[in-house]
Every structure is written in structure tokens, then in C-alpha cells.
Amino acid sequence: METAAPLTTWTEIGTVEELVALLGEPNARARDKGRTALLEVDRAWLAASPFCVLATSSADGRCDASPKGDPAGSLVHVIDDRTIALAERPGNKRADGYRNVLENPHVGLDFLIPGRGDTLRVNGRARLVSDAPFFGELVVKGHRPVLALVVEIEEIFFHCAKAFLRSGLWKPETWDPEGIVPRRAVIASEVERSDLTAEQLEEYYRPENYERGLYA
């Protein structure tokens, strides 16, 4: 097992001034691009996005970043120019991010469109809703959301594509999903506590079997 280098060999950033001295100041366009209300282009982006990452923090600073996904048009419901709702579907019931929201309502969301390098970022204050009339707009395959995360927008802006370009994320020729990392069933068998055998886990995680529980 590798160990970290001694801290005495590190040069650590400890103040905002040191950070700015290293990175520089943002230009006016980057600094001032945040908005507080949705534009039509934002609404179009949310309607086209099938995936986002929800970032939360507990009252004592424990953080969580949770992926959320649905068919485009079913992930997000726009309530008004300053409020959106994100559908929650059946999962593993840990609800780490939602537990955080109950302690600390501040959230960050990053909405992706496959093939696009730019993303739409939303920061705001959230609350959990177990039912509302708009749930009917978020039905997928006959199933209503388990709950919804309602976010009051405090800041919204588009983020540039540099991270996606550097990573080559959308380039199929770079994909090798099982070249180094074991299959999901193998990880579950070797890393996570499970009462199932390796063979049963392989059967459970077969795509045609696993997909049956996405909304039921």
C-alpha cells in the first residue's frame, strides 16, 4: 500500500490570496455570468438533460455527490423561473444526499447532455417533497417519483467544456469499461457485504435483469 509523501515536502495553499496569486483573477465574463432566474435556453437544457450530479453537505460538513438519471424530459420539472424539481426514483435507500438536505438545504447541481462538453450548473436551497400536483409530469413507465427535490435557484450558469475535452469522456475510442476495473458483480462480491453468491450476483446485475427494478 502506497503512503503519501511527508507533508513537509508539500506546498499547501492556505489563503484566498495565495490561491488567487497562483490561478489569477477570472475575467469579467466568467466572474459575472451567474444568474438567478431561468432563461429559455436553460429550460431547453433541462428538458434535454437525462443526467445530473447532486452535491450536498451535512451540517457538520460531510459531503455527498449523487448521480441522478432519467429519460430526457423526465428528470426535471420547471415550476417557475426560479424553482425546479428533481425526481427521485427507487434506490438503495441510503439517501445520503437527502439526509444532508434535511440538515443543510444548500445544494449544487450539474446537468449534462450526452456528447456535450458544456454543462449547466445550478446552486440553490432545497427541500424534500413527498407529493405534489407536478409529480404527474415526472411519471416514467407508469411510475410516479418516490419524492422530489425542490430547488430554489440562487445561481445558475453554464460551465465550459475543458474538463470533458481533457478527459475525452465522450470519445468511444477511449472507452474500456471492463479493461482494468472488475465487473459490477465482481466488485459487489469482493468488496461489499452480500448474502448472494458470485453466480447470483452476476445474474442480478445482468442488464436485462437489473433494468427491471429501475422504476418499480
Secondary structure, 3 states (H helix, E strand, C coil): CCCCCCHHHCCCCCCHHHHHHHHCCCCHHHHCCCECCCCHHHHHHHHHCCEEEEEEECCCCCEEEEEEECCCCCCEEEEECCEEEEEECCCCCCCHHHHHHHHCCEEEEEEECCCCCCEEEEEEEEEEECCCHHHHHHCECCECCCEEEEEEEEEEEEECCHHHHHHCCCCHHHCCCCCCCCCHHHHHHHCCCCCCCHHHHHHHCCHHHHHHHCCC
